[in-house]
Amino acid sequence: MKKGDLRKQEILQTAEKLFCRKGYEQTSVQDILDQLKTSKGSFYHHFVSKEAVLETLCSKRAEQSRDDILNQTEGYPTAAARLNQLLTGMIPFHDEKLSFILMLLPTFILPEGRSVKTSYCESLRNAFHPSVSDTIREGILSGEFVCGDADIGADLVISTVNRLWVSVCDIIIGNESEGKDTDLAELLHLTEQYRTASERMLSAVYGSLVLIDIPLLKGLVDQIHVHWNTNQTDHTI
């Protein structure tokens, strides 16, 4: 790896650790520089702003999620089963991806939160679109899906799934900020609406997509609740 590429990677790794530990809003460019013991010139040679660092981290996270899921879908016998794995894996509520979401959540309630959501959703779309499109195309050929254009179908389904996970996060953090418990039934109802819409877009068999199940939703609610209450004195999620 070239020296410049190595420095860029060090900046990303350091920034992500600080974002997760202190919160994105509470971490400054100077904090990153101090941790790395480097100059502003070194930082700005690679990134124009802290926001650009976050955008790059979103892209890398999305690409890693895609690669992890692609390694798991090879043994699935049908296009519908592979598509379900892709879309489920795209939702960033699993394992190490959840820590990244917990880091992003504080920005969701700020004015700039819309751009953060858009950046991560776009990163997920860019990373997953080719594989989702190819899988839908396979499903059209096998008769599992009825869709006029696989690329358009992928756009619609990915947008729906992105809207789903963002809406789930918005509901939970909205409730936490108001000191209210989140009703799992409300989240399940929301999930069912988006799941059904995704199936209808492809004329897929009812129940062929799952997207988010009850244990995953409950785990998400619990994790955000603990994280919120642990860090609320610092005004971060």
N, C-alpha and C positions, 0 to 999 in steps of 0.2 A: 504494500500500500504506500502511495506517495505521501510525503511529509504533509502536504496541504490537506489531503484526504484524511490523514490520521488526525490532524488537528480539528477538522470539521466533525469527525466522529466523536472526538473527546468533548467538544462543545455540546453536541447532542446528548451524549450520555450524562454529562454533568448537569445540563439543564433539566433533563427529565427527572433525575434524582432530586434536584432542588424543588422542581415543580410539585413532585409527589410529597416531599417532606414539608415544605413551607407553604405550598399552594402557588398556583400560577401567578395570581395577582400580587402576592407578597414577595415574589422573587423578582429581583431587578437584574438588568444586564450586568451591573457592577457585582452583584452576588456571584454570578457565573464567572466573571473575570477573577474575582478574589479566590474562588475555589480552584480555578485552573492556574492561578498565578501568571496570568497572561495580560496582554495589553488590549485596549479598545480596538486598535488597528487590526489585531489578529482576529477578533470577533467579527468586526464589520467587513473584513475581507470575505467572509463566508456567508454572513447573514445581515440583511439590512435592518432587522429589528428583532425584538423578542417574539413578536407575532410570527415572523418568518420561521423562527426555530420551532414554534408550536405547529405550524403548518407542515413542516418537514417531518416532525415526529408523528403527526397524524397519518401522513402518507406511508411512512415506514411501518407503523402499527397495522395499517390496513393491508399492506402487502404481506406482512408476516402472517396475519390472520388468514389471508387467502392461501398462502403456501401451506400452512398447517392443515387447512381443510382439504385442499386438493390431495394431500397425501392420504387422507382418510376416505376419500370418495371412490377410489379405484375399484374397490371390491363390491360396490353396490350394483345390483343387477339391472335396475331400471333407471330411466332418466328422471322420473318423479322422485325416487329415493335420493339420487345424487343432487337434484335441485334443492330438496328439503335440507340436506346437509350443508349445501353452499349458503342458503339463505339463513339457516339457523346459526352457522358459523360466522356470518357477516355481522350478526347482532353482537355488540361488544360487551356482553354481560358474563362472559365465561372466564374463569381462572385468572390468568395474569392480565387479561384485557380489562377486567373489572377495575383493577387498580388504576389503570389509565383513565377510565371513565370517572372514577372517584376524584381524580385530579382535575378533570375538565369541568365537573359539575358546578363548582363555585362560579365559573364564568357564565353559566347558563342564565343566572338570575341578574346579571349585569347588562348594561346597554350593549356592550360588545359581544354578548353571548350569542346573538344571532349569527355573527360571522364565524364564531368558533364552531357552532353546530354545523353551519354550512360547509366549513372547511373539512370537518371530519366526515360528514356525509358524502361530500364530493370525493374525498380520498377513498372511501369504501366503494363508491360507485366505480371509480376508475380502476380500482384493483380487481373487483369482482365481475365487472360487466362482461369481459371476454368469455370467462368460464360459464357464467350464467347464460349468456347468449348461445354458446355452443351446446350447452345441456338442453336448453329449450328447443334448439334445432334438432337435436337427437330425438327429443320427445315428440316433435311434430312428425318426424319420419316414422317413428314407431307407433304413432296413433295415440300416444298418451296425452298429448296436448293438441289443441286446435288454436292456432295463432297464425295470423297472416304474415307476420314478420318477426323473426326471432330477436333481432336487435331492438325493435320497438317494444316487444314483449319484455325483454330484459330491462329496458329503461323503466317501464311502468312498474314491474315487480320490485326492482331495487328501490325505486322512489317510495313505494308503499312500505317496504320493510324499514327503510330509513325513517320514514315518518312515524312508524310504530315505536321504535326504540326511543326516539326523541320524545314522543308523547308520554311514554311510560316514565321516563326520567323527569319530565316537567311536572307530571302529577305527583310523583313521590317527593321531589324537593319543594314543590309548592305546599304540600301538606306539612312537611317538616318545618318549613319556615313559619307556618302558622300554628305549630305545635299540635297538629292533628295526626291521628293514626291513618295509615293508608289502607283502604278497603281492597283486599285481594280480589273480591268479586268484581269491583270496578275495573281493575287491570285485566282480569280474565275476559270480561265483556269487550273491552277495547281490543285486546289481542284477537279475539274471535272475529271481530268485524274486519280487521286488517287481513287476517288469515283467509277468511272467506273471499274477500275482495281479490286477493292474490290468485286464489284458485280459479275464480270466475274469469279473470283476465286471460287465463290460459285454457279455459274449459277443462280444467284438471278434475280428476275424481275427488269428490268431497272427502276431506280428511287426509288427503295425500300430503298436505303440508301441515307442519306443527308450529314452527317458528319459535314460540316460547311456551314452556310448560309450567305447571304450578310450582314445582320445587325451585325452578330458576327464578320465577317472580318473587317467591317468598324470600329466597336467599338475597336477592337484590334489595328488597325492601329492608331486610334486617341489616345488611351491610351499610346501606346509606344511613339508616337510623343511628347505628353505632358511630359511624364516621362523623355524622352531623353533630351528635351530642358530645363526642370527644373533642371536637375542634371548634365548637361554636364560640368559645371564649376568644378565639383568634379570628372570629367572623369568617371562617372558611368551612366548607363542607369537608 
